[in-house]
Amino acid sequence: MNAPDSAIQDRLWHYEPPRALLHGRVILITGASRGIGRAISRAAAGAGAQTVLLARSVAALEDLADEIAAHGDPEPGILPVDLEGAAIDDYREIARLLRERYGRLDNLVLNAGVLG
């Protein structure tokens, strides 16, 4: 690898988005309580987004919400929902809550999954 490629790679691996990059954006993240979803939630909040955290575990969502707020990022909303057993009325309720609380949804990260 030549020097310019190395410098580019270094910048990519150590990229830090501006704190206000996502300011004013409402982002719903599924599978937010653990793993990749948790990392995405923290990164989006750190970039100024209003995050809405969705997962099955209320305790894990509350823990993450406290962590995000303690970091000084916008306090996230939490939606404890088990998407595996969700019906159309559950999705309608999610849409209603988003519309009522935030007025819109700018981005959606569909991250929920089960390994095993």
MARBA-3410 file (N, C-alpha, C, O; in Angstrom, 1 decimal):
116
0.8,-1.2,0.0,0.0,0.0,0.0,0.9,1.2,0.0,1.8,1.3,0.8 ~ 0.6,2.2,-0.9,1.4,3.4,-0.9,0.9,4.4,0.2,-0.1,4.2,0.8 ~ 1.7,5.4,0.4,1.4,6.4,1.4,0.0,7.1,1.3,-0.7,7.2,2.3 ~ -0.4,7.5,0.1,-1.7,8.2,0.1,-2.8,7.2,0.5,-3.8,7.6,1.2 ~ -2.7,5.9,0.0,-3.8,5.0,0.4,-3.8,4.7,1.9,-4.9,4.6,2.5
-2.6,4.7,2.5,-2.5,4.5,4.0,-3.2,5.7,4.7,-3.8,5.5,5.7 ~ -2.9,6.9,4.2,-3.5,8.1,4.9,-5.0,8.1,4.8,-5.7,8.4,5.7 ~ -5.5,7.7,3.6,-7.0,7.6,3.4,-7.6,6.6,4.3,-8.6,6.8,5.0 ~ -7.0,5.4,4.4,-7.5,4.4,5.2,-7.4,4.8,6.7,-8.4,4.5,7.4 ~ -6.4,5.5,7.1,-6.3,5.9,8.5,-7.4,6.9,8.8,-8.1,6.8,9.9
-7.7,7.8,7.9,-8.8,8.8,8.1,-10.2,8.1,8.2,-11.0,8.5,9.0 ~ -10.4,7.1,7.4,-11.6,6.3,7.4,-11.8,5.5,8.7,-12.9,5.5,9.3 ~ -10.8,4.9,9.2,-10.9,4.1,10.4,-11.0,5.0,11.6,-11.6,4.5,12.6 ~ -10.6,6.2,11.6,-10.7,7.1,12.7,-11.6,8.3,12.5,-11.5,9.3,13.1 ~ -12.6,8.1,11.6,-13.6,9.2,11.3,-14.4,9.5,12.5,-14.9,8.6,13.2
-14.6,10.7,12.8,-15.4,11.2,13.8,-16.4,12.2,13.2,-16.0,13.3,12.7 ~ -17.7,11.9,13.1,-18.6,12.8,12.5,-18.8,14.1,13.3,-18.7,14.0,14.6 ~ -19.1,15.2,12.7,-19.4,16.4,13.4,-20.5,16.2,14.4,-21.5,15.5,14.1 ~ -20.5,16.8,15.6,-21.5,16.6,16.6,-22.9,17.0,16.1,-23.9,16.4,16.6 ~ -23.0,17.9,15.2,-24.3,18.3,14.8,-24.7,17.7,13.4,-25.7,18.2,12.8
-24.0,16.7,12.9,-24.2,16.2,11.6,-25.7,15.8,11.4,-26.3,16.0,10.3 ~ -26.3,15.2,12.4,-27.7,14.7,12.3,-28.6,15.5,13.2,-29.8,15.0,13.4 ~ -28.2,16.7,13.6,-29.1,17.5,14.4,-30.4,17.7,13.7,-30.5,18.1,12.6 ~ -31.5,17.5,14.5,-32.9,17.7,14.0,-33.5,16.5,13.3,-34.6,16.5,12.9 ~ -32.7,15.5,13.1,-33.2,14.3,12.5,-33.8,13.3,13.5,-33.3,13.2,14.6
-34.9,12.7,13.1,-35.5,11.7,14.0,-35.2,10.3,13.4,-35.6,10.1,12.2 ~ -34.5,9.5,14.1,-34.1,8.2,13.6,-34.6,7.1,14.5,-34.3,7.1,15.7 ~ -35.3,6.1,14.0,-35.8,4.9,14.7,-34.8,3.8,14.4,-34.5,3.5,13.2 ~ -34.3,3.2,15.5,-33.4,2.1,15.3,-34.0,0.8,16.0,-34.2,0.8,17.2 ~ -34.2,-0.2,15.2,-34.6,-1.5,15.8,-33.5,-2.3,16.2,-32.3,-2.1,15.8
-33.7,-3.2,17.2,-32.6,-3.9,17.8,-31.6,-3.1,18.5,-30.4,-3.4,18.5 ~ -32.1,-2.0,19.1,-31.2,-0.9,19.6,-30.5,-1.3,20.9,-29.5,-0.7,21.3 ~ -31.0,-2.3,21.6,-30.5,-2.5,23.0,-29.1,-3.2,23.0,-28.5,-3.2,24.1 ~ -28.7,-3.9,22.0,-27.5,-4.7,22.0,-26.7,-4.6,20.7,-27.2,-4.2,19.7 ~ -25.4,-4.9,20.8,-24.6,-5.1,19.6,-24.6,-4.0,18.6,-24.4,-2.8,19.0
-24.8,-4.3,17.4,-24.7,-3.3,16.3,-25.8,-2.2,16.5,-25.5,-1.0,16.3 ~ -27.0,-2.6,16.9,-28.0,-1.6,17.1,-27.7,-0.6,18.2,-28.0,0.6,18.1 ~ -27.1,-1.1,19.3,-26.6,-0.2,20.4,-25.6,0.8,19.9,-25.6,2.0,20.2 ~ -24.6,0.3,19.1,-23.5,1.1,18.6,-24.1,2.2,17.6,-23.7,3.3,17.7 ~ -25.0,1.8,16.8,-25.6,2.7,15.8,-26.4,3.8,16.6,-26.3,5.0,16.3
-27.1,3.4,17.7,-27.9,4.3,18.5,-27.0,5.3,19.2,-27.3,6.5,19.1 ~ -25.9,4.9,19.7,-25.0,5.8,20.4,-24.3,6.7,19.4,-24.2,7.9,19.7 ~ -23.9,6.2,18.2,-23.3,7.1,17.2,-24.3,8.1,16.6,-23.9,9.3,16.5 ~ -25.5,7.7,16.4,-26.5,8.6,15.8,-26.8,9.7,16.9,-26.9,10.9,16.5 ~ -27.0,9.3,18.1,-27.2,10.3,19.2,-26.0,11.3,19.3,-26.2,12.5,19.5
-24.8,10.7,19.2,-23.6,11.5,19.3,-23.4,12.5,18.2,-22.7,13.5,18.3 ~ -24.1,12.2,17.1,-24.1,13.1,15.9,-25.3,14.1,16.0,-25.5,14.8,15.0 ~ -26.0,14.1,17.1,-27.1,15.0,17.3,-28.5,14.6,17.0,-29.4,15.4,17.1 ~ -28.7,13.3,16.5,-30.0,12.9,16.1,-30.9,12.7,17.4,-30.4,12.4,18.5 ~ -32.2,12.9,17.1,-33.2,12.5,18.1,-33.4,11.0,17.8,-34.1,10.6,16.8
-32.9,10.1,18.7,-33.1,8.7,18.4,-34.3,8.1,19.1,-34.7,8.6,20.2 ~ -34.9,7.1,18.5,-36.0,6.4,19.0,-35.5,4.9,19.0,-35.3,4.3,18.0 ~ -35.4,4.4,20.2,-34.8,3.1,20.4,-35.9,2.0,20.5,-36.8,2.2,21.4 ~ -35.8,1.0,19.7,-36.8,-0.1,19.7,-36.1,-1.4,19.9,-35.2,-1.7,19.2 ~ -36.6,-2.1,20.9,-36.1,-3.5,21.2,-37.1,-4.2,22.1,-38.1,-3.5,22.5
-36.8,-5.4,22.5,-37.8,-6.1,23.3,-37.6,-5.8,24.8,-38.6,-5.8,25.5 ~ -36.4,-5.6,25.3,-36.1,-5.4,26.7,-36.2,-4.0,27.2,-35.4,-3.1,26.8 ~ -37.2,-3.7,28.0,-37.4,-2.4,28.6,-36.1,-2.0,29.4,-35.6,-0.9,29.3 ~ -35.6,-2.9,30.2,-34.5,-2.6,31.1,-33.2,-2.2,30.2,-32.5,-1.3,30.5 ~ -33.0,-3.0,29.2,-31.8,-2.7,28.3,-32.0,-1.4,27.6,-31.1,-0.6,27.4
-33.3,-1.0,27.1,-33.5,0.2,26.5,-33.3,1.4,27.4,-32.8,2.4,27.1 ~ -33.8,1.2,28.7,-33.7,2.3,29.7,-32.2,2.5,30.0,-31.8,3.7,30.2 ~ -31.4,1.4,30.1,-30.0,1.5,30.3,-29.3,2.3,29.2,-28.5,3.2,29.5 ~ -29.6,2.0,28.0,-29.0,2.7,26.8,-29.5,4.2,26.8,-28.7,5.1,26.6 ~ -30.7,4.4,27.1,-31.2,5.8,27.1,-30.5,6.6,28.1,-30.2,7.8,27.9
-30.3,6.0,29.3,-29.6,6.7,30.4,-28.2,7.0,30.0,-27.6,8.1,30.2 ~ -27.5,6.1,29.3,-26.1,6.2,28.8,-26.0,7.4,27.8,-25.1,8.2,27.9 ~ -27.0,7.4,26.9,-27.0,8.5,25.9,-27.2,9.8,26.5,-26.5,10.8,26.2 ~ -28.2,9.9,27.4,-28.5,11.2,28.0,-27.3,11.7,28.9,-27.0,12.9,28.9 ~ -26.7,10.7,29.6,-25.5,11.1,30.5,-24.4,11.6,29.6,-23.5,12.4,30.1
-24.3,11.2,28.4,-23.2,11.7,27.5,-23.5,13.1,27.0,-22.7,13.7,26.3 ~ -24.7,13.6,27.3,-25.1,15.0,26.8,-25.7,15.0,25.5,-25.9,16.1,24.9 ~ -26.1,13.8,25.0,-26.8,13.8,23.7,-28.3,13.9,23.9,-28.8,13.7,25.0 ~ -29.0,14.2,22.8,-30.5,14.3,22.9,-31.1,13.0,23.6,-30.8,11.9,23.2 ~ -32.0,13.2,24.6,-32.6,12.1,25.3,-33.4,11.3,24.3,-34.3,11.9,23.7
-33.1,10.0,24.2,-33.9,9.2,23.2,-35.3,8.8,23.7,-35.5,8.8,24.9 ~ -36.1,8.5,22.8,-37.4,7.8,23.1,-37.2,6.3,23.1,-36.3,5.8,22.4 ~ -38.0,5.6,23.8,-37.8,4.2,23.8,-39.2,3.5,23.4,-40.2,4.0,23.9 ~ -39.1,2.5,22.7,-40.3,1.7,22.2,-40.0,0.2,22.5,-39.4,-0.4,21.7 ~ -40.5,-0.3,23.6,-40.3,-1.7,23.9,-41.3,-2.5,23.0,-42.5,-2.6,23.4
-40.8,-3.2,22.0,-41.7,-3.9,21.1,-40.9,-5.2,20.7,-39.8,-5.1,20.3 ~ -41.6,-6.3,20.7,-41.1,-7.6,20.1,-41.5,-7.7,18.7,-42.7,-8.1,18.4 ~ -40.7,-7.3,17.8,-41.1,-7.3,16.4,-41.4,-8.7,15.8,-42.1,-8.9,14.8 ~ -40.8,-9.7,16.5,-41.1,-11.1,16.0,-42.5,-11.5,16.1,-43.0,-12.2,15.2 ~ -43.2,-11.0,17.1,-44.6,-11.3,17.3,-45.5,-10.1,16.9,-46.7,-10.2,17.2
-45.0,-9.1,16.3,-45.8,-7.9,16.1,-46.8,-8.1,15.0,-46.6,-8.8,14.0 ~ -48.0,-7.5,15.2,-49.1,-7.5,14.2,-49.2,-6.1,13.6,-48.6,-5.1,14.0 ~ -50.1,-6.0,12.6,-50.3,-4.7,11.9,-50.7,-3.6,12.9,-50.3,-2.5,12.7 ~ -51.5,-3.9,13.9,-51.9,-2.9,14.9,-50.7,-2.4,15.7,-50.7,-1.2,16.1 ~ -49.7,-3.2,15.9,-48.5,-2.8,16.6,-47.8,-1.8,15.8,-47.3,-0.8,16.3
-47.7,-2.0,14.5,-47.0,-1.1,13.6,-47.7,0.2,13.5,-47.1,1.3,13.4 ~ -49.0,0.1,13.5,-49.9,1.4,13.5,-49.6,2.2,14.7,-49.6,3.4,14.7 ~ -49.5,1.5,15.8,-49.3,2.2,17.1,-47.9,2.8,17.1,-47.8,4.0,17.6 ~ -46.9,2.2,16.6,-45.6,2.8,16.5,-45.7,4.0,15.6,-45.1,5.1,16.0 ~ -46.3,4.0,14.5,-46.5,5.1,13.6,-47.2,6.3,14.3,-46.8,7.4,14.2
-48.3,5.9,15.0,-49.0,6.9,15.8,-48.2,7.6,16.8,-48.2,8.9,16.9 ~ -47.4,6.8,17.6,-46.5,7.4,18.6,-45.5,8.3,18.0,-45.2,9.4,18.5 ~ -44.9,7.9,16.9,-43.9,8.7,16.2,-44.5,10.0,15.7,-43.9,11.1,15.9 ~ -45.6,9.9,15.1,-46.3,11.1,14.6,-46.7,12.1,15.7,-46.5,13.3,15.6 ~ -47.2,11.5,16.8,-47.6,12.3,18.0,-46.5,13.0,18.7,-46.5,14.2,19.0
-45.4,12.3,18.9,-44.3,12.8,19.7,-43.3,13.6,18.9,-42.8,14.7,19.3 ~ -43.0,13.2,17.6,-41.9,13.8,16.8,-42.4,14.5,15.6,-41.8,15.3,15.0 ~ -43.6,14.2,15.1,-44.2,14.8,13.9,-43.7,14.2,12.6,-44.3,14.5,11.6 ~ -42.7,13.3,12.7,-42.2,12.7,11.5,-41.2,11.7,11.8,-40.8,11.5,13.0 ~ -40.7,11.0,10.8,-39.6,10.1,10.9,-38.6,10.3,9.7,-39.1,10.2,8.6
-37.4,10.7,10.0,-36.5,11.0,8.9,-35.7,9.8,8.4,-35.4,9.6,7.2 ~ -35.3,8.9,9.4,-34.5,7.7,9.0,-35.0,6.5,9.8,-35.5,6.6,10.9 ~ -34.8,5.3,9.2,-35.2,4.1,9.9,-34.0,3.1,9.7,-33.6,2.8,8.5 ~ -33.5,2.5,10.8,-32.5,1.5,10.7,-33.1,0.2,11.1,-33.5,0.0,12.3 ~ -33.3,-0.7,10.2,-33.9,-2.0,10.5,-32.8,-3.0,10.8,-32.2,-3.6,9.9
-32.5,-3.1,12.1,-31.3,-3.8,12.5,-31.7,-5.1,13.3,-30.8,-5.9,13.5 ~ -32.9,-5.2,13.8,-33.3,-6.3,14.7,-33.0,-7.6,14.0,-33.2,-7.9,12.9 ~ -32.5,-8.5,14.8,-32.2,-9.9,14.4,-31.9,-10.8,15.6,-31.7,-10.3,16.7 ~ -32.0,-12.1,15.3,-31.7,-13.1,16.4,-30.7,-14.0,15.8,-30.8,-14.6,14.8 ~ -29.6,-14.2,16.6,-28.6,-15.2,16.2,-28.8,-16.5,17.0,-29.3,-16.4,18.2
-28.4,-17.6,16.5,-28.5,-18.8,17.3,-28.9,-20.0,16.5,-29.1,-21.1,17.0
END
